[in-house]
Amino acid sequence: MEYTRFETDKVIAGMENVRMDCARFEHVPGADESFAMLRIVRKELPFEEQIASLFALLDYLLKQKAGHGTAVFVRFFLSDAANQEAEVSRRWKALGVVCPVSVIQQPPLDGTKLAAWVYSVSGASVTCSDDLYKVSTAHYTHYWTVDGTCPEADSAHQTTALLEGYEASLRRVGCDLPNHCVRTWFFVQNVDVNYAGVVKGRRENFLGIGLNEHTHYIASTGIEGRSADPKALVRMDAYAVAELKPGQQQYLYARTHLNPTSEYGVTFERGVKVKYGDRSHLYISGTASINNKGEVVHVGDIRKQTERMWENVEMLLREGNASFDDVAQMFVYLRDVADYEAVEEMFEKRFPMVPKVIVLAPVCRPAWLIEMECLAVVREENAEFQLF
């Protein structure tokens, strides 16, 4: 993975106050991948100036491409969705770019108002139909759904409704959730109260479509996050690939360090490796400081929890023949803002150039002070599968 840092205030007028960290994967010509994290560098600026600078850089990246390819997924991390989400949506529409965009309140803990992650692929094309975004690469059709909500009843009902709606959307394009969905994200308002409903709704839905501890689940992150609508207790993003064949998804367990999630009543995979002819993608689910008995390790110690979390992620990557050197992006979730400086120091020391953002987002168990997810890309030759 090639890492670069782009200091916009030194390069292009109008994009002051934004830093972009980028990871780039180049292998087969015409299918390069770029993962960029855009972050504000002056937290004292008002929201209007922060968002203006960030969108100036987005305009440059998305329209002029800047060597980064076509944007196929964008996520905004906001400090206050109720007051910011509408302006983000307005500015995005003004760009006139077709791309799945996820917007979630997970405040960046560097004290800024917003950050953005941009995933781009050279040679890709993006179209939208109903609630699915279709991303076409040379040999595959990728489907993204973003910002799904069903703002009625409790979190269990909302989760069930979201999954049923998503499954119906997949069926319309000849796909289904068990065989084609690669990854989901569940953003839960007041996770300490509402996560149990997400677990219940997802478990019942998965049983109904034939997913259980003897088959497989889906890689996922379930984490605190909210939208501007206070009635939306659950918000969902999801990613699927249409042409996946049996065996093309390899689920990752790292059982020396982690236990099956079903042992403590939840239904997601620790990670998944998606194999293409020329590369593999590894999606590591939200991972915390846990052992292979399902117990929280190092209760109350943020530094030791961070180290154990890294160890768990490293073992999942190793099971998929990857390492931290292959990681393209990291999302880091903290429960307590007071832990930010220690965690930021640790991540900057070990992963100074990896695109990442550290946000306020409590994990599903109060004793977990930190959780992270990541995505890695590895060069491989998988002769039985089509090139990416």
N, C-alpha and C positions, 0 to 999 in steps of 0.2 A: 504494500500500500504506500502510495506517495502522498506525503502531507505537506501542505503549504499554508502560510498565513498571509492574508491580504489586508494591509492597513489602508483603508480607503481615504482617510483624511490626508494622506501623503501623495495620493495618486490622482483622484478625480474630484473636481469641485462639485458640490451638491450632495455628496455622500459622506459628509463629515460625521464623525462620531460613531462609525460602525466598523467593527472588526469581523472579518470572515475567516474562519478556519475551515480548510477543505481537505478531504481525502479523495484521492483519485485512483481508480482501478482501470488499467489499460492492458488489454490482452489481444482480443480479436478486433481488427480494424472495423470501425463502424458501430461498435457496441461498448464504448467506454462508459464507465459509471462515475458519477461525481456526487459527493456527499458534503454539503456545506452547512455550517452553523453560523448564523449571522447574529452578532451580539453588539449591544450598545456599549460604548466605552466611557460615556460621561453620564453617570446616574443622576446628576443634579439637574439635568435638562428637563423641561416640561414634556409631557406626553406628546404634544403636537410636534415638537422638534425631534424627538426620538423616532416617532413613526415616520416623519418626513424623510429622515436620513435613511432609515431602514428600507423604505419603499423606493427611494432613489437607487439604492443598490439592487433591489429586486428588479426594478425596471431594466437596469443594465444587464443583469444576469439572464433574465427571462426573454428579453427582446433581442438583445445583441448577442445572446448566448455566451459571449466572453470565453469561448472554448469549453463551456461546461455542458453542452448538449441541451436537450429538451427537458424541461421540468416535468416530472411525472408524479411528484407528491410534495406537498408543502405542509408544514405544521407550524402554527403560531402559538407561542407560550405567552399568556397575558397575566398581568398582575391584578387586573380588575375587569373581568369580562362584562359586568353590567354597564360599565362606562366606556369600554374600549372595543367590544366586539363589533358594534355597528360601524365604527369608523374603519376598523380593519376590513370589514366586508365591503364598505364603500370604496375604499382605495383599491382593493383587489379587483372589483368590478371595473374600475377605471383603467386598470392595466390591460384589460381585454385579452387575457391569457386563459386558455382552457386547461385546467389542471385540477386534480382533487386537492382541496385545501381543508385541513383540520384546524379548528380554533378552540383552544381550551384554556381555562384559567388554571394555570400552575405557575405562580409567580417566580421569575428568575431570582435566585437568591444573591446575585451580585448587586441587588438594589435597583436594577433598571426596570422599566415598565413592560418591556417585551423582548422576545427573541424569536428567531425563526430557523427552522431546519428545511433545507431544500435538497431534494434528491433528483438528480438529472441523469438521463441516458442519451447518448448520441444516437441518432438515427431512429428514435422512437417517435410515435405519433399518438396524440391524445384526443379522444372524443368523449362526449357525455350523452347518456341516454337514461332518462328517469333518475334513479338514485345510484347508478353505477357509472364510474369512469373507466373507459376502455383504453388501455395503454398497449399499443402494438409494437413489439420489437421484431427482429428478423424472423423468428420461428415460434413466438409465443404471444398469447393474448393475456394480459394481466388486468385484473379488475379490482378497483379500489372503491370502497364506500366510506364516506366520512360524515362525521357530525350527526350520526343517527340518534334521534330521540323519540320518545313516546311519552310526553309529559302528563301522564294520568296514573292514578292509583299508586301502589307502592313499588319499591325497587325490584321485587321479584316479578311482578306483572310487567314492568317496563323492560326488564331483561328478556323475558319470554317473547314479548311483542317485537322487540328489536331483532332477536334471532329468527323468529318466524318470518318477519318481513325481509330479512337478509336472505334467508333460504329461498323465498319466493323469487327474489331478484336473480339469484344464481340460477334457478331453474329456467328462467326466461332466456338465459344465454347458454343453456345446455350444460350447466355445471351443478354441483351440489356441495354442501359444506364438508361432509366427511372426506371426499376425495380431492377437492380443489382448494379449499380454504387453507392458507398457509399460516395466517396470523391474525389475532384480534387484539384490540385494546378496549377495555372497559374503564371509563372515567366515572368515578362515583362521588356524588356530592355527599359530604359527611360520611366518609368511608367507615368510621367506627360504628355508625348506626346502620347504614344501608348496604354494606358489603354482604352481609348474611343473605339478603334477598337476592343479590346477584348470584351468589353461589347456588341458592335454591333454584332460581329460574333457569340457570345454565345447566345444572345437573339434570333437571327434569326434561329440558329440551333435548339434551344430548342422548339421554336414554331413549327418548321417542324416535330418534333418527339412527339408533343403533351404535352409538358411541359409548363405550364403557371401559373399565380398567383392563379388559381383555382384548380390546381393539386398539384404539388410540384416542387421544383428545387433540386439542389444537393449541399450539404455542400462543401465549397470551400474557398481557399485563393487566391486572386489576388494581387501580390506584386512585387516590383522591384526585378529583378534577371536576370542574363545573363549567356550565355555560351561563349566558346571560339570563336564561329562563329559570327561575327558582323552582319551577315544577318539574324540571328535567332532572331527576335523581340519578339517571344513568345516561351516559353518552357513549356511543360505540363507533370505532373505526375498524375496518377489516380489509384484508388483502387476500386475493385468490388468483390462481393461475389456471387457465382453461385446459391446456394440453398436457397436464401432468399425467404420467403413467404410473402404474403400480411399482413401488420401489424407488420412485424418484424423490420421495420425501423420507428422510431418515430421522427418526425421533431420537433425541439426546437425553440421557438419563443421569450419567455420572453417579452411579449408585454407591460408589465408595464414599461420596460426600453428601449425597442428597437422597431422599426417599421418594417413592411415587406419591404424587400429590393426592391420589385417591385415599391414601392412608389417613389423611386428616380432613377428608371430606370435600376436597375441591377437585375440579375437573379441567386441568390444563396440562400441557406438556412443558417440561423444563426448557426445551429448545427444539428446533427442527433444522435440518440441513436439506436444502433443496438443490438437487444435482442437475446441472446443465452440461452440455457437451464440452464446454470450454472453461467452466467455472462452477463453483458452488456458493450459494448464499447460506449463511448460518444466522438464524434469528434466535437470539437468546431471550427467553421470557424474563419478566421481572424477577430478579434473584436477590435474596437477602442473606443474612448470616444465620444459616440453618444447617443442621447436621443430618445424617442419614436415618435418624429416628424421628425427624420432624420437629426437633426441639430448637428453640431460639438459642443461639450461641453468643456468649459475651454480653449478657443483659446489662444495659446501662453504659457500655463502653463504646463510644462511637468509633474510635480508632481501630480497636480490635474487630468490631463488627465490619468495618470497611475492609480490613485485611481478609477476614474470612469470606466475605462476599466476593472479593477478587479471586480468592482461591477456588470458590465454587464455580464462578464463571469460567475461570481458566480450565477447570476440569471438563466442563461442558464443551468448550472450544476444542480441547485436545481430543475428546471423543469423536469430534467431527473432523479431525486432522487439520486443525487450525490453531492459531495462537493469538495473543493480543496484538502481535505485529500485523495481523490481517484485519483488525477491527476498523470499521469505517466511521462509526458514530457511536456515542454513548449518551443515554439519558439517565440522569442520577436524581433520585427522589429522596428528600429529607423530610422527617417529621418535625424537627425542631430547628428554627432559624439560628439558634445559638450554636449549632454544630457546623454551620456553613464554613467558617474560616478554617477549621481543622480539616474538613473534608476537601475543600478547595485546594489547600496546601498539599494534601496527599495526592490528589489527582494531577495537579500541575507538576509535581515532582516525578511521578511515574509515567504519566501520559501527557506531556506538555503540548503536543501538536495534534492529538486526536480531537476531531470535532466533538464537542460535548456541551451540555448545559446542565446546571444543577438547579433544581426547582424545589419549591415548597409543595410537597405532595405526600401526606401521611400514607404509610403502608397499611395493609389489611390487618396486621397484628400490631397492637400498640407497642409491644416490646421491640419490634423491629424499628430501629432508628434510621435505617438507610436501605435503599433498594436501587438496583440499576438494571437496565436492559441494554443490549447492544446488537449491532449487526456487523457481520464480518463477510468478506468476499475472498475466496481462495482460488488460485489458478489450478485447474485440474483438467484431465482428459478422461471424460466419461463417454466412451464410444457408443454406449447403448442409448444415449439421449441426444436430442438436437442441441445445436449451439444456442446460446442465449439470444 
